[in-house]
Amino acid sequence: MPNLALRPKSDLSSFRVIALGTWVTTKDPSIYGSLEVPADEMMSYIRVFRERTGLRLTLTHVMAKVMAKVFQAMPDANAILRFNRIYLRDEIALSFQVAMSDPETGQIDLSALTLRRPDKKSLREIVEEFEAVAEKIRTGKDKEKEETRRTFQRVPTWLVGSLLDLVSWLTYGLNLDLSRVGIPRDLFGSAMITNVGSLGLKTAYAPLVPYSRVPMVIAVGAIEKKPIVTDDDTIEVGHTLGLHATLDHRILDGAHAATMARVVQQIFADPWSHLDALPEA
């Protein structure tokens, strides 16, 4: 009699196939950290932004602008590891996880949405670009990503890891642009951001993805109502937001994290001063 009663799962999503080829061992350079920031002012800013622009600004969009400012304040964090040397990026790019449903099987899958140069874009531009691209991904109209997804669904699971390593070595190690052969340019960017709060989770730590060469993954938790001690030592009911980071210790350490955390805290404490000026009512 076998130790366990098992049967192989055959109907794997493309993300699950890729995941099987990504993490081979638990040995990695990950360090973890959480930051709890006040959310009331940011919630007010988002509400007023929506009222005055008609655009559905969300925390995910806000995080694009926040992380752009983080990288501006700490350019050493905007880096990549090549041949065991640290290289600094000239531009900021961010990738976001977009949940989608496979049009053929109905399975829930994940795809990456890359936002380039958020430091040069307004929040209005970020919202409009993000929603347009996300809609293409969710409806299967992004031909490049659909072809990539189908390709990985056809590749045997035992070969996926080697294929991902090869693509990573070509695109990041040798720094080749392979967009002409269907491999998106810099798909993962300077950092990966996933909003687990939209799933109802308050805390989560996302893993580093080796072949992406991204040194930082941020999981945005759900907003919570909590008792908060004010400056005059009174207790009020307020809202807080948990941000949970997984960092590559080969590139980032506590000193980097302290500066980045300070920038995030300043923006959430007073988004009116640090984010885009809003149009008049």
N, C-alpha and C positions, 0 to 999 in steps of 0.2 A: 504494500500500500504506500502511495507517495506521501510525502510530508504534508503537502497541501493539495486541495482539490482546485486545479487551475484550468483555465482555457484562454487561449490567446485572443486579444482584442484586435480585430482586423479593420474596423471602420474608424481609422484615426484621422483627425483633422490635420491640416498642413502644419499648424502650430505644434501639435503634439508630436508629429514626425520630426520637426526641426528640434524640438526640445530633447528628444531622445538622442539626437546626434550632438547636442551641445554640452551637456553636463556629464562628464565621464567619471569624475572623482569629486570628493568633498574638499580636497586640498585646494585652497584658493587664498587670495590676499584680502578678502573682504573685511571691512570694519563697518560698524553700524552705529547710527546715532539718530536721536529723535529731537524734535524741537516743537514745543507747544507755543503757538502765537495767538494773540487776541484776534477775534474774527469780527467783532461788532462793527468796527469802522469799515472794514472791507466789505461786509455785507451791505452796509448803507451805500458805499460807493458803487457797488454792482447794481443795487436797486435804482439809484439815481441815473447811472449810465444807461440802463435799460429804458427808463422812462423818457430820457431826453434824446436818445438815438434810435430807439425802436429795435435795437440789436440785442440778442440774448447773450450777453456776456456771462461767462461762468468762471469758476475757480480755475479750471483747466486753462482757459485763455489768460487769466491773470498770471498764472504761474509761468507762462511763456515770457511775459514781460519782467516778472520778478527774477527769473533765472538769467535773463539777459543782463539785468543790472548786477546780479551776483558775479557773472563772468567779467563784467567791466571793472568791478571792484577788485576781483581776484583773477587776473588773466592767467596766472600759473595753473589754475584749475581747468582752463580750456585747453586741454592737452591730450596727447595720444602716445602710446608706447609702441615704438618700432625698433626691432633688433636690440631690445633691452636698453633703449635710449628714449628719453622723453622729448617729444616734439610739441611745440606750441602751435595751436591753430590760429590762422589769421582771421577767420570768421567764426561767428557763433551760429550753431544750428542745434535744434532740439527735436527729439523724436517722441511721439506720443502713441500709446497703445489704443487702437480703435477696435471695439468689439463689433463683430459682424456675423451674419448668418449665411452659411453656404447656400446659394440658390438652388443647388441640386439635392443636397442631403439634409439641409436644415440644421446642420451642426453649428454650434457656436465656435467661431474662430477668432483669432486676433491678427491684426495687421498693423504695420507701423505707418504713422503719418509724420513726415518730416517738415518742420518749419524752419526756413533759412533766414538768417539775419533779422531775428526778432528785435534786436537793438535798434534797427533802422526803420521799424514799422510802428505805426500807432496801434492802439488797442482795437480801433475800428477795423484797420487793415488785417490785424491778426484774426479777429472774429470772422470776418468775411472769407478770408483765405482758408482758415481752419474748417469752417462749415462746408465750403464748396468741395474741398478735397475729401473730407470725411464722408460726405454724401456719395461721392464717386466710389469710395472704397466700400461703403456699406451696400451699395446697389450693384457692385461688381462691374462698374463702368471704368475702373482704372485698369486699362489693358496691361500695363507693365506689371503691376502687382498681381493681377489675376494669372498672368502667364507664369510668374515666379512661383505663385502658390501651387498651381497645377504641376509645375515641374517637380517640386519637392514631394507632392503626393505620389508621384510616379516613381521616385527614387527609392530603392530598397533601404530599409532603416539601418542596415549594417554599413551602408555606404554614405549616409547623410553626414556623419561627423567628419569624415575625410573631405567630403565636398565643401562643407562649410569652412573648414580649415584652409583649403586651397583658395577659395574665393577671398577669405580674409587676408591671406598672404599676398595675393595678387593686388587687391584693392587698397589695403592698408600697409602691408609690408613693402611692396614694390611701388605703392602709390599710383597704380594704373587706373585710368578711367575706362571702365568696361561697359558704360551705358550703351554703346553701340551693339553689344551682344546680349542686351536684355538685363544686365545687372545694374540696379539703380545706383546713382552716384551718392556716396556718403549717406546711406540710408538711415544710420543711427545717430549721427550728429555728435555734439559735445556732451549731451546728457540725455537720459531717457526718463520720461515722466509718465506715471500711470495714476489715474484717479480711482483709488480703491474705495473712496468715500461714496462714489456713485453706486457701489455694490452694497453699501450699508456697513462697510468695515471701518472701524476707528483706527486700527493699527495694523500695519503689514510691512514687511521688508521684502522688496523684490531682489532677485539674485542678479549679480553681474553676469553679462553675457560675453563669454570669452572672445568669440569671433567678431563682436561688434567693436571691440577696443574702446568702449565707452567706460570712463573711470567713475561714473556717478549715475545711480538710479534713484529717483525720488518717487516715493509713494505718498500721495495726498489722501489723508484720511477724511472721515466724515466730521462735520461740524458738530460740536457737543455743547449743551447748555450746562454751565457749571457755576458754583459760587466763586466769586473773584474778590480778592482783597484789594481795595483801592489805595491810592497814595496816602489818604488820611486814615488808613487802617479800619475802614468800614467794609462791610461785606455786601456785595451786590451780585445779582444774577446776570451773567454774561455768557458769551459764546467764545469757544476756543477751537482752534484747528491744529491737528497733529500732522507734522511733516516728518517722514521717516526715510532716512537716507542709507544707502549701501554704497560705500566708497572703496576704490582700489587703493590700498595702502602703499602700493609702489609709487603712486603719483601724488596722493593726497594724505595729509595727516591732520592732527588736531589744530595746528596753527591755521591751516587753510580753512578748516571747518569753522573755527571761531569767527573769522572775518566774514565768511559767507553767512553764518547764522545771524550776525549783527546786521547785515544788510537786509536780510529777510524780515527781521524783527522791526526794523525802522519802517519798512514799506507797509507792513500790516498794521503798525501802530498809527500811521498817518498816510494812507493811500492818496489823500487829496493833494498832498505836497509832492509825493514821489511818482505818481502815475499821471496819465494824461489829464490835462485840464478839460473839464466837461463843458459842453456848450450851454449857453444860457437857457433857462427854463422857458 
